[in-house]
Amino acid sequence: MLYLKDTVYSFDTDQYEHFLEQWISGTRVLAGEELATDITTAVRDEFSTYDWIMEGLLKRAGFTIEKVQYAQGFLAEYICKKS
């Protein structure tokens, strides 16, 4: 079994810039400038991926995705079983 919870983008790729602007500005309002800056840095410098890519990686590695949950357009949880 594999449990994976990580940043995985699940929003419509045509809305990339709009989604990121809303996410960062909403965070700024709710949690302040420091966290908004951290998100900006993470989006720019980290190698997060999209849902369809992560699902393909898991399947290619021989896993069956038993359960997946996407939240807020940027967070994913997978429960997988080795096929």
N, CA, C and O atoms as a GROMACS GRO file, in nm:
protein
  332
    1MET      N    1   0.085  -0.118   0.000
    1MET     CA    2   0.000   0.000   0.000
    1MET      C    3   0.089   0.124   0.000
    1MET      O    4   0.201   0.123   0.052
    2LEU      N    5   0.036   0.229  -0.059
    2LEU     CA    6   0.106   0.358  -0.063
    2LEU      C    7   0.006   0.468  -0.030
    2LEU      O    8  -0.102   0.474  -0.088
    3TYR      N    9   0.043   0.554   0.063
    3TYR     CA   10  -0.035   0.674   0.093
    3TYR      C   11   0.051   0.793   0.055
    3TYR      O   12   0.165   0.805   0.099
    4LEU      N   13  -0.005   0.881  -0.026
    4LEU     CA   14   0.067   0.999  -0.072
    4LEU      C   15  -0.023   1.120  -0.055
    4LEU      O   16  -0.136   1.123  -0.104
    5LYS      N   17   0.028   1.221   0.014
    5LYS     CA   18  -0.042   1.349   0.028
    5LYS      C   19   0.061   1.456  -0.004
    5LYS      O   20   0.165   1.466   0.060
    6ASP      N   21   0.028   1.538  -0.106
    6ASP     CA   22   0.126   1.635  -0.151
    6ASP      C   23   0.058   1.743  -0.235
    6ASP      O   24  -0.060   1.734  -0.266
    7THR      N   25   0.136   1.842  -0.271
    7THR     CA   26   0.089   1.945  -0.362
    7THR      C   27   0.080   1.883  -0.501
    7THR      O   28   0.181   1.844  -0.559
    8VAL      N   29  -0.040   1.875  -0.552
    8VAL     CA   30  -0.067   1.826  -0.687
    8VAL      C   31  -0.178   1.915  -0.741
    8VAL      O   32  -0.287   1.921  -0.684
    9TYR      N   33  -0.150   1.984  -0.850
    9TYR     CA   34  -0.248   2.076  -0.905
    9TYR      C   35  -0.359   2.000  -0.976
    9TYR      O   36  -0.333   1.910  -1.057
   10SER      N   37  -0.484   2.037  -0.945
   10SER     CA   38  -0.598   1.971  -1.008
   10SER      C   39  -0.695   2.071  -1.070
   10SER      O   40  -0.808   2.035  -1.104
   11PHE      N   41  -0.652   2.195  -1.084
   11PHE     CA   42  -0.737   2.296  -1.148
   11PHE      C   43  -0.721   2.288  -1.299
   11PHE      O   44  -0.626   2.228  -1.350
   12ASP      N   45  -0.813   2.350  -1.371
   12ASP     CA   46  -0.809   2.354  -1.517
   12ASP      C   47  -0.684   2.429  -1.562
   12ASP      O   48  -0.664   2.544  -1.524
   13THR      N   49  -0.601   2.365  -1.642
   13THR     CA   50  -0.475   2.428  -1.683
   13THR      C   51  -0.495   2.556  -1.764
   13THR      O   52  -0.405   2.639  -1.770
   14ASP      N   53  -0.612   2.573  -1.823
   14ASP     CA   54  -0.640   2.698  -1.895
   14ASP      C   55  -0.656   2.815  -1.798
   14ASP      O   56  -0.649   2.931  -1.839
   15GLN      N   57  -0.678   2.784  -1.671
   15GLN     CA   58  -0.698   2.885  -1.568
   15GLN      C   59  -0.575   2.904  -1.479
   15GLN      O   60  -0.586   2.959  -1.370
   16TYR      N   61  -0.459   2.861  -1.525
   16TYR     CA   62  -0.336   2.861  -1.444
   16TYR      C   63  -0.310   2.995  -1.376
   16TYR      O   64  -0.302   3.001  -1.253
   17GLU      N   65  -0.296   3.100  -1.452
   17GLU     CA   66  -0.262   3.231  -1.394
   17GLU      C   67  -0.373   3.281  -1.302
   17GLU      O   68  -0.345   3.333  -1.194
   18HIS      N   69  -0.496   3.267  -1.345
   18HIS     CA   70  -0.610   3.311  -1.264
   18HIS      C   71  -0.616   3.235  -1.132
   18HIS      O   72  -0.637   3.294  -1.026
   19PHE      N   73  -0.598   3.102  -1.138
   19PHE     CA   74  -0.601   3.021  -1.017
   19PHE      C   75  -0.493   3.065  -0.920
   19PHE      O   76  -0.520   3.085  -0.802
   20LEU      N   77  -0.370   3.080  -0.969
   20LEU     CA   78  -0.259   3.117  -0.881
   20LEU      C   79  -0.279   3.255  -0.820
   20LEU      O   80  -0.252   3.274  -0.701
   21GLU      N   81  -0.325   3.349  -0.898
   21GLU     CA   82  -0.352   3.483  -0.845
   21GLU      C   83  -0.455   3.478  -0.733
   21GLU      O   84  -0.438   3.542  -0.630
   22GLN      N   85  -0.563   3.403  -0.753
   22GLN     CA   86  -0.668   3.392  -0.651
   22GLN      C   87  -0.616   3.321  -0.525
   22GLN      O   88  -0.646   3.363  -0.414
   23TRP      N   89  -0.540   3.215  -0.543
   23TRP     CA   90  -0.486   3.139  -0.432
   23TRP      C   91  -0.394   3.227  -0.346
   23TRP      O   92  -0.406   3.231  -0.224
   24ILE      N   93  -0.304   3.298  -0.412
   24ILE     CA   94  -0.208   3.380  -0.340
   24ILE      C   95  -0.276   3.501  -0.275
   24ILE      O   96  -0.248   3.532  -0.159
   25SER      N   97  -0.364   3.568  -0.346
   25SER     CA   98  -0.431   3.684  -0.288
   25SER      C   99  -0.525   3.643  -0.175
   25SER      O  100  -0.537   3.714  -0.075
   26GLY      N  101  -0.593   3.529  -0.188
   26GLY     CA  102  -0.678   3.479  -0.082
   26GLY      C  103  -0.598   3.442   0.042
   26GLY      O  104  -0.642   3.468   0.155
   27THR      N  105  -0.483   3.382   0.022
   27THR     CA  106  -0.395   3.348   0.134
   27THR      C  107  -0.346   3.475   0.204
   27THR      O  108  -0.339   3.480   0.326
   28ARG      N  109  -0.313   3.575   0.125
   28ARG     CA  110  -0.267   3.703   0.181
   28ARG      C  111  -0.372   3.761   0.274
   28ARG      O  112  -0.340   3.810   0.382
   29VAL      N  113  -0.498   3.756   0.234
   29VAL     CA  114  -0.608   3.810   0.315
   29VAL      C  115  -0.628   3.726   0.442
   29VAL      O  116  -0.644   3.781   0.551
   30LEU      N  117  -0.626   3.594   0.428
   30LEU     CA  118  -0.656   3.505   0.541
   30LEU      C  119  -0.539   3.483   0.636
   30LEU      O  120  -0.558   3.470   0.757
   31ALA      N  121  -0.416   3.478   0.581
   31ALA     CA  122  -0.302   3.436   0.663
   31ALA      C  123  -0.185   3.533   0.663
   31ALA      O  124  -0.090   3.515   0.739
   32GLY      N  125  -0.190   3.634   0.579
   32GLY     CA  126  -0.084   3.734   0.581
   32GLY      C  127   0.017   3.722   0.469
   32GLY      O  128   0.018   3.626   0.392
   33GLU      N  129   0.101   3.822   0.462
   33GLU     CA  130   0.198   3.835   0.353
   33GLU      C  131   0.304   3.725   0.355
   33GLU      O  132   0.347   3.678   0.250
   34GLU      N  133   0.347   3.683   0.474
   34GLU     CA  134   0.454   3.583   0.482
   34GLU      C  135   0.414   3.452   0.415
   34GLU      O  136   0.491   3.396   0.337
   35LEU      N  137   0.296   3.403   0.445
   35LEU     CA  138   0.250   3.277   0.383
   35LEU      C  139   0.225   3.296   0.234
   35LEU      O  140   0.255   3.206   0.155
   36ALA      N  141   0.171   3.410   0.194
   36ALA     CA  142   0.150   3.438   0.051
   36ALA      C  143   0.284   3.436  -0.024
   36ALA      O  144   0.292   3.386  -0.135
   37THR      N  145   0.387   3.492   0.038
   37THR     CA  146   0.521   3.491  -0.022
   37THR      C  147   0.575   3.348  -0.029
   37THR      O  148   0.638   3.311  -0.129
   38ASP      N  149   0.551   3.269   0.075
   38ASP     CA  150   0.595   3.128   0.073
   38ASP      C  151   0.530   3.051  -0.041
   38ASP      O  152   0.597   2.971  -0.107
   39ILE      N  153   0.402   3.074  -0.065
   39ILE     CA  154   0.333   3.005  -0.175
   39ILE      C  155   0.390   3.049  -0.309
   39ILE      O  156   0.413   2.967  -0.398
   40THR      N  157   0.413   3.179  -0.324
   40THR     CA  158   0.472   3.231  -0.448
   40THR      C  159   0.606   3.164  -0.475
   40THR      O  160   0.634   3.123  -0.587
   41THR      N  161   0.689   3.154  -0.373
   41THR     CA  162   0.820   3.090  -0.386
   41THR      C  163   0.805   2.942  -0.421
   41THR      O  164   0.877   2.891  -0.507
   42ALA      N  165   0.713   2.873  -0.356
   42ALA     CA  166   0.693   2.730  -0.382
   42ALA      C  167   0.648   2.707  -0.526
   42ALA      O  168   0.697   2.615  -0.593
   43VAL      N  169   0.556   2.788  -0.575
   43VAL     CA  170   0.507   2.773  -0.712
   43VAL      C  171   0.622   2.797  -0.811
   43VAL      O  172   0.633   2.728  -0.912
   44ARG      N  173   0.705   2.893  -0.782
   44ARG     CA  174   0.815   2.929  -0.872
   44ARG      C  175   0.931   2.828  -0.866
   44ARG      O  176   0.989   2.796  -0.970
   45ASP      N  177   0.965   2.778  -0.746
   45ASP     CA  178   1.089   2.703  -0.729
   45ASP      C  179   1.074   2.553  -0.712
   45ASP      O  180   1.170   2.479  -0.733
   46GLU      N  181   0.955   2.506  -0.675
   46GLU     CA  182   0.938   2.363  -0.653
   46GLU      C  183   0.885   2.295  -0.779
   46GLU      O  184   0.843   2.361  -0.874
   47PHE      N  185   0.887   2.165  -0.778
   47PHE     CA  186   0.849   2.088  -0.895
   47PHE      C  187   0.719   2.013  -0.873
   47PHE      O  188   0.712   1.891  -0.892
   48SER      N  189   0.615   2.084  -0.833
   48SER     CA  190   0.484   2.023  -0.816
   48SER      C  191   0.428   1.989  -0.954
   48SER      O  192   0.468   2.046  -1.055
   49THR      N  193   0.336   1.895  -0.956
   49THR     CA  194   0.285   1.846  -1.084
   49THR      C  195   0.132   1.850  -1.087
   49THR      O  196   0.068   1.888  -0.989
   50TYR      N  197   0.077   1.810  -1.198
   50TYR     CA  198  -0.068   1.806  -1.217
   50TYR      C  199  -0.123   1.668  -1.187
   50TYR      O  200  -0.051   1.568  -1.189
   51ASP      N  201  -0.253   1.664  -1.158
   51ASP     CA  202  -0.320   1.539  -1.124
   51ASP      C  203  -0.303   1.431  -1.231
   51ASP      O  204  -0.273   1.316  -1.199
   52TRP      N  205  -0.321   1.467  -1.355
   52TRP     CA  206  -0.314   1.366  -1.461
   52TRP      C  207  -0.172   1.310  -1.477
   52TRP      O  208  -0.155   1.195  -1.517
   53ILE      N  209  -0.071   1.391  -1.446
   53ILE     CA  210   0.067   1.342  -1.452
   53ILE      C  211   0.093   1.248  -1.333
   53ILE      O  212   0.149   1.140  -1.351
   54MET      N  213   0.052   1.289  -1.212
   54MET     CA  214   0.074   1.206  -1.094
   54MET      C  215   0.003   1.072  -1.108
   54MET      O  216   0.059   0.968  -1.074
   55GLU      N  217  -0.120   1.074  -1.157
   55GLU     CA  218  -0.192   0.948  -1.175
   55GLU      C  219  -0.119   0.857  -1.273
   55GLU      O  220  -0.110   0.736  -1.251
   56GLY      N  221  -0.066   0.914  -1.380
   56GLY     CA  222   0.012   0.835  -1.476
   56GLY      C  223   0.139   0.778  -1.414
   56GLY      O  224   0.175   0.664  -1.441
   57LEU      N  225   0.208   0.858  -1.332
   57LEU     CA  226   0.330   0.811  -1.265
   57LEU      C  227   0.299   0.694  -1.172
   57LEU      O  228   0.371   0.594  -1.170
   58LEU      N  229   0.192   0.706  -1.096
   58LEU     CA  230   0.155   0.599  -1.004
   58LEU      C  231   0.121   0.471  -1.080
   58LEU      O  232   0.164   0.362  -1.042
   59LYS      N  233   0.044   0.484  -1.186
   59LYS     CA  234   0.007   0.366  -1.265
   59LYS      C  235   0.128   0.303  -1.332
   59LYS      O  236   0.140   0.180  -1.335
   60ARG      N  237   0.219   0.386  -1.386
   60ARG     CA  238   0.340   0.332  -1.449
   60ARG      C  239   0.430   0.261  -1.349
   60ARG      O  240   0.505   0.170  -1.385
   61ALA      N  241   0.422   0.305  -1.222
   61ALA     CA  242   0.501   0.240  -1.117
   61ALA      C  243   0.436   0.112  -1.067
   61ALA      O  244   0.488   0.047  -0.977
   62GLY      N  245   0.322   0.077  -1.125
   62GLY     CA  246   0.257  -0.049  -1.091
   62GLY      C  247   0.152  -0.040  -0.982
   62GLY      O  248   0.113  -0.142  -0.924
   63PHE      N  249   0.105   0.080  -0.952
   63PHE     CA  250   0.003   0.097  -0.850
   63PHE      C  251  -0.135   0.111  -0.912
   63PHE      O  252  -0.151   0.164  -1.022
   64THR      N  253  -0.234   0.063  -0.839
   64THR     CA  254  -0.373   0.089  -0.870
   64THR      C  255  -0.420   0.194  -0.770
   64THR      O  256  -0.400   0.177  -0.649
   65ILE      N  257  -0.481   0.300  -0.818
   65ILE     CA  258  -0.529   0.405  -0.730
   65ILE      C  259  -0.663   0.360  -0.673
   65ILE      O  260  -0.763   0.352  -0.744
   66GLU      N  261  -0.662   0.331  -0.543
   66GLU     CA  262  -0.782   0.285  -0.475
   66GLU      C  263  -0.874   0.402  -0.440
   66GLU      O  264  -0.997   0.391  -0.449
   67LYS      N  265  -0.814   0.513  -0.400
   67LYS     CA  266  -0.891   0.630  -0.361
   67LYS      C  267  -0.806   0.754  -0.387
   67LYS      O  268  -0.686   0.756  -0.362
   68VAL      N  269  -0.871   0.858  -0.438
   68VAL     CA  270  -0.803   0.986  -0.458
   68VAL      C  271  -0.897   1.098  -0.417
   68VAL      O  272  -1.018   1.092  -0.440
   69GLN      N  273  -0.839   1.198  -0.355
   69GLN     CA  274  -0.917   1.315  -0.316
   69GLN      C  275  -0.836   1.439  -0.348
   69GLN      O  276  -0.721   1.452  -0.307
   70TYR      N  277  -0.898   1.530  -0.423
   70TYR     CA  278  -0.836   1.657  -0.456
   70TYR      C  279  -0.906   1.767  -0.379
   70TYR      O  280  -1.028   1.767  -0.367
   71ALA      N  281  -0.829   1.860  -0.326
   71ALA     CA  282  -0.887   1.969  -0.247
   71ALA      C  283  -0.826   2.102  -0.288
   71ALA      O  284  -0.704   2.113  -0.305
   72GLN      N  285  -0.907   2.200  -0.302
   72GLN     CA  286  -0.868   2.339  -0.322
   72GLN      C  287  -0.786   2.364  -0.449
   72GLN      O  288  -0.728   2.472  -0.465
   73GLY      N  289  -0.779   2.267  -0.537
   73GLY     CA  290  -0.707   2.285  -0.662
   73GLY      C  291  -0.557   2.264  -0.653
   73GLY      O  292  -0.487   2.275  -0.754
   74PHE      N  293  -0.505   2.234  -0.532
   74PHE     CA  294  -0.360   2.220  -0.520
   74PHE      C  295  -0.315   2.110  -0.423
   74PHE      O  296  -0.195   2.092  -0.403
   75LEU      N  297  -0.407   2.038  -0.364
   75LEU     CA  298  -0.371   1.936  -0.267
   75LEU      C  299  -0.434   1.803  -0.305
   75LEU      O  300  -0.552   1.798  -0.343
   76ALA      N  301  -0.356   1.696  -0.296
   76ALA     CA  302  -0.409   1.566  -0.333
   76ALA      C  303  -0.370   1.461  -0.230
   76ALA      O  304  -0.265   1.468  -0.167
   77GLU      N  305  -0.459   1.363  -0.213
   77GLU     CA  306  -0.434   1.247  -0.130
   77GLU      C  307  -0.463   1.122  -0.214
   77GLU      O  308  -0.570   1.111  -0.275
   78TYR      N  309  -0.368   1.031  -0.217
   78TYR     CA  310  -0.386   0.908  -0.291
   78TYR      C  311  -0.367   0.790  -0.196
   78TYR      O  312  -0.275   0.789  -0.114
   79ILE      N  313  -0.453   0.691  -0.209
   79ILE     CA  314  -0.431   0.561  -0.146
   79ILE      C  315  -0.420   0.462  -0.260
   79ILE      O  316  -0.512   0.446  -0.340
   80CYS      N  317  -0.306   0.396  -0.266
   80CYS     CA  318  -0.276   0.308  -0.380
   80CYS      C  319  -0.236   0.168  -0.330
   80CYS      O  320  -0.191   0.149  -0.217
   81LYS      N  321  -0.255   0.074  -0.419
   81LYS     CA  322  -0.218  -0.063  -0.392
   81LYS      C  323  -0.130  -0.110  -0.507
   81LYS      O  324  -0.157  -0.082  -0.624
   82LYS      N  325  -0.025  -0.181  -0.473
   82LYS     CA  326   0.065  -0.234  -0.575
   82LYS      C  327  -0.008  -0.342  -0.653
   82LYS      O  328  -0.062  -0.436  -0.594
   83SER      N  329  -0.010  -0.329  -0.784
   83SER     CA  330  -0.082  -0.424  -0.869
   83SER      C  331  -0.008  -0.556  -0.879
   83SER      O  332  -0.054  -0.648  -0.946
   0.00000   0.00000   0.00000
